[in-house]
Amino acid sequence: MSEKNKILVWIIVLLAIFNLATIVSILLHIQKDKKAAETVITTGEGQNPLSGRFFMQELGFDQEQIEQFRQINREFKPKTNQIIWQMDSLKWVIFEELNRQQVDSVRLQQLNASFGELHAELKDETCTYYLKLKEISNGEQVEKLQTAFEPLFYQENSALHGRGYSRGYGRGNGRGYGRGYGQDQN
């Protein structure tokens, strides 16, 4: 075999390896996208993942609804992941400020305000996500959706439990709200 043929064989082998690597990369990317569409958020303490599988099995989404869910999720997930990352980063900055020898209370207030803005933005995104999912759901699915999302908005052991609030849907009968809230009672 001539030197020229050996070079051509090596070029073909290298091209085949590059093509194979490209195909594997594409397949892994597709699989990663499917997993991203499956994993959305977890409510409470990890007990109820709101995923594509959940929406198919528990809510009974049909194929058209699943496609709509995937589109909604593709918009929601990156936004909320970014917000959560910013919130987590800000928690560290706040904690570092708290542990300084001379705490800058003005800076601490600014950091807390920034954290509050991020939290509000996260809740806005979650509400928009919920409303979009509610829009593509039928009546029975909406009830199941409400149950699935409830832990994101109400928790059994919340601070307001027993203060006149009824399961996060308002003030209930008003017991304890306003009268004596935050004040010493004799």
C-alpha positions in Angstrom: 0.0 0.0 0.0 1.4 3.3 -1.0 2.0 6.2 1.4 -0.9 8.1 -0.3 -3.4 5.3 0.3 -2.3 5.0 4.0 -3.0 8.7 4.5 -6.4 8.4 2.8 -7.3 5.4 5.0 -6.4 7.4 8.1 -8.4 10.3 6.9 -11.4 8.1 6.4 -11.0 6.5 9.8 -10.8 9.9 11.5 -13.9 11.1 9.6 -15.8 8.0 10.7 -14.7 8.6 14.3 -15.8 12.3 14.1 -19.2 11.3 12.5 -19.7 8.7 15.2 -18.9 11.2 18.0 -21.3 13.7 16.4 -24.1 11.2 16.3 -23.5 10.2 19.9 -23.4 13.8 20.9 -26.7 14.5 19.2 -28.3 11.4 20.8 -27.1 12.5 24.3 -28.4 16.0 23.7 -31.8 14.7 22.7 -31.9 12.4 25.7 -30.9 15.4 27.9 -33.7 17.5 26.5 -36.2 14.7 27.2 -35.0 14.5 30.8 -35.2 18.3 31.1 -38.8 18.1 29.9 -39.5 15.3 32.4 -38.1 17.1 35.4 -39.8 20.3 36.3 -40.0 21.2 40.0 -40.4 19.3 43.2 -43.0 20.3 45.7 -42.5 20.2 49.4 -39.7 18.0 50.5 -39.2 16.1 47.2 -42.4 14.0 47.4 -44.2 15.1 44.2 -42.1 15.8 41.1 -44.2 17.8 38.6 -42.8 16.2 35.5 -44.0 15.2 32.1 -44.4 11.6 33.4 -46.6 13.0 36.2 -48.7 15.0 33.8 -49.2 11.9 31.6 -49.9 9.4 34.4 -51.6 11.4 37.1 -53.4 14.1 35.1 -54.0 11.9 32.1 -52.5 14.4 29.6 -52.9 13.2 26.0 -50.1 13.5 23.4 -51.2 17.0 22.3 -51.3 18.2 25.9 -47.8 16.7 26.5 -46.4 18.6 23.6 -48.0 21.8 24.9 -46.6 21.0 28.4 -43.1 20.5 26.9 -43.2 23.9 25.2 -44.5 25.6 28.4 -41.8 23.8 30.4 -39.0 24.8 28.0 -39.9 28.4 28.7 -40.4 28.0 32.5 -37.4 25.8 33.5 -34.5 27.9 32.3 -36.0 31.1 33.7 -36.7 29.6 37.1 -33.3 27.7 37.3 -31.6 31.0 36.7 -33.6 32.7 39.4 -33.0 29.9 41.9 -29.3 30.0 41.1 -29.3 33.8 41.8 -31.2 33.3 45.0 -28.8 30.6 46.2 -25.8 32.8 45.4 -27.4 35.7 47.2 -28.0 33.6 50.3 -24.2 33.0 50.5 -23.5 36.7 50.1 -26.0 37.6 52.8 -24.6 34.9 55.1 -21.0 36.2 54.5 -22.1 39.8 55.3 -23.8 38.5 58.5 -20.5 36.9 59.6 -18.3 40.0 59.0 -16.7 41.7 62.0 -18.4 44.9 61.0 -21.7 44.2 59.4 -22.9 46.8 56.9 -26.6 47.0 57.7 -27.4 49.1 54.7 -25.7 46.5 52.4 -27.6 43.8 54.2 -30.9 45.5 53.6 -30.1 45.9 49.9 -29.2 42.2 49.7 -32.4 41.2 51.4 -34.4 43.5 49.1 -32.7 41.9 46.1 -33.5 38.5 47.5 -37.1 39.5 47.9 -37.3 40.7 44.3 -35.9 37.4 43.1 -38.4 35.5 45.2 -41.3 37.6 43.8 -40.0 37.0 40.3 -39.9 33.2 41.0 -43.5 33.2 42.3 -44.6 35.2 39.2 -43.0 32.6 36.9 -44.5 29.8 38.9 -48.0 31.4 38.7 -47.6 32.0 35.0 -46.5 28.3 34.6 -49.5 27.1 36.6 -52.0 29.3 34.6 -50.6 28.0 31.3 -50.9 24.4 32.5 -54.4 25.1 33.8 -55.3 26.5 30.4 -54.4 23.2 28.6 -56.2 21.1 31.2 -59.8 19.9 31.4 -61.9 20.2 34.5 -60.8 17.0 36.2 -57.2 17.7 35.3 -57.5 21.2 36.8 -58.5 19.7 40.1 -55.5 17.3 40.1 -53.3 20.2 39.1 -54.5 22.2 42.0 -53.7 19.4 44.4 -50.3 18.9 42.9 -49.4 22.6 43.1 -50.9 23.3 46.5 -47.6 22.5 48.4 -45.9 25.3 46.5 -48.4 27.8 48.0 -49.5 26.3 51.2 -47.8 24.0 53.7 -49.5 22.3 56.6 -47.0 23.6 59.2 -46.8 27.1 57.9 -46.4 30.1 60.2 -49.9 31.4 59.3 -51.6 28.1 60.2 -53.9 28.8 63.1 -53.9 32.6 62.5 -57.3 32.6 60.8 -56.0 31.6 57.4 -57.7 28.7 55.8 -55.4 26.5 53.7 -53.9 29.5 51.9 -57.2 30.7 50.4 -57.6 33.9 52.4 -58.3 34.8 56.0 -60.8 32.2 56.9 -63.0 33.5 59.7 -60.5 36.2 60.6 -59.6 34.7 64.0 -56.3 36.1 65.2 -55.7 38.3 62.1 -55.3 41.9 63.0 -56.4 41.6 66.6 -53.3 41.0 68.6 -51.2 39.9 65.7 -47.7 40.8 66.6 -48.8 42.3 69.9 -48.6 41.0 73.4 -52.0 39.7 74.6 -52.9 39.9 78.3 
